[in-house]
């Protein structure tokens, strides 16, 4: 087999493999996300602080969970105001909402 024929054979094999790698995975039904949608909104937050692996105090604040446009990612903002024992605290997070185990 000549070099040109070998190259043509490799290209003929690689093109279908490349298009298969780019195929879209099956859609996850929206019903799978329904329990996660219940987390959206503003929530009362209760945090326990630890020192030396032992609870050292509690504080309350607010957590706001907001979905991004595709409704598969959630951003959360967590805030606790300062009190006599602890300074103000803010935490932020982002996570996907695809449940585990992920459907196959």
C-alpha positions as CSV (number, residue, x, y, z in Angstrom):
1,X,0.0,0.0,0.0
2,X,1.4,3.4,-1.0
3,X,1.7,6.2,1.4
4,X,-1.1,8.1,-0.3
5,X,-3.4,5.1,-0.1
6,X,-2.6,4.6,3.5
7,X,-3.4,8.2,4.3
8,X,-6.7,8.0,2.5
9,X,-7.6,4.8,4.4
10,X,-6.8,6.5,7.7
11,X,-8.8,9.6,6.9
12,X,-11.7,7.4,5.9
13,X,-11.6,5.7,9.3
14,X,-11.1,8.9,11.3
15,X,-13.9,11.0,9.9
16,X,-16.7,8.8,11.3
17,X,-14.9,8.5,14.6
18,X,-14.6,12.3,14.9
19,X,-18.3,12.9,14.2
20,X,-19.3,10.2,16.7
21,X,-17.2,11.9,19.4
22,X,-19.1,15.2,18.8
23,X,-22.5,13.6,19.0
24,X,-24.9,15.1,21.6
25,X,-25.6,12.9,24.7
26,X,-29.2,12.0,25.2
27,X,-31.3,14.7,26.9
28,X,-32.0,14.3,30.6
29,X,-35.8,14.6,31.2
30,X,-36.8,17.8,33.0
31,X,-38.7,15.8,35.6
32,X,-35.2,14.7,36.9
33,X,-34.5,18.3,37.9
34,X,-37.8,18.9,39.6
35,X,-36.6,18.2,43.2
36,X,-33.6,20.5,42.6
37,X,-35.8,23.4,41.4
38,X,-37.3,23.4,44.9
39,X,-34.0,24.7,46.2
40,X,-34.3,28.0,44.2
41,X,-35.1,31.0,46.3
42,X,-34.3,32.7,49.6
43,X,-33.8,30.5,52.6
44,X,-33.1,31.1,56.3
45,X,-29.7,29.7,57.0
46,X,-28.4,28.2,60.3
47,X,-24.6,27.7,60.6
48,X,-22.6,25.9,63.3
49,X,-19.0,27.1,63.8
50,X,-16.3,24.7,65.0
51,X,-13.1,25.1,66.9
52,X,-10.8,22.1,67.5
53,X,-13.5,19.8,65.9
54,X,-16.0,20.9,68.5
55,X,-19.0,23.1,68.0
56,X,-18.1,26.6,69.2
57,X,-21.2,28.6,68.3
58,X,-24.2,29.2,66.0
59,X,-25.3,32.0,63.8
60,X,-28.2,32.6,61.5
61,X,-28.3,34.3,58.1
62,X,-29.8,34.0,54.6
63,X,-28.9,31.9,51.6
64,X,-30.1,32.9,48.1
65,X,-30.1,30.2,45.4
66,X,-30.4,31.3,41.8
67,X,-30.4,29.2,38.7
68,X,-28.4,30.3,35.7
69,X,-30.3,30.6,32.3
70,X,-30.2,27.0,31.4
71,X,-31.5,25.9,34.8
72,X,-28.8,23.3,35.2
73,X,-26.4,25.4,37.2
74,X,-27.2,27.1,40.5
75,X,-25.3,30.0,42.2
76,X,-25.7,30.4,45.9
77,X,-24.9,33.4,48.1
78,X,-24.7,32.8,51.8
79,X,-24.6,35.7,54.3
80,X,-24.5,35.9,58.1
81,X,-24.4,39.3,59.8
82,X,-21.8,40.0,62.5
83,X,-22.9,39.3,66.1
84,X,-21.2,39.7,69.4
85,X,-19.2,36.6,69.0
86,X,-18.5,36.2,65.3
87,X,-17.7,38.7,62.4
88,X,-19.9,38.9,59.3
89,X,-19.5,36.0,56.9
90,X,-20.2,35.6,53.2
91,X,-19.9,32.5,51.1
92,X,-20.6,32.0,47.4
93,X,-20.9,28.8,45.5
94,X,-21.8,27.4,42.1
95,X,-22.7,23.8,41.2
96,X,-24.4,21.8,38.5
97,X,-27.8,20.4,39.2
98,X,-27.4,17.2,37.3
99,X,-28.3,14.6,39.9
100,X,-26.1,11.7,40.9
101,X,-25.9,9.1,39.9
102,X,-26.1,10.6,36.4
103,X,-28.5,8.9,34.0
104,X,-26.7,7.0,31.3
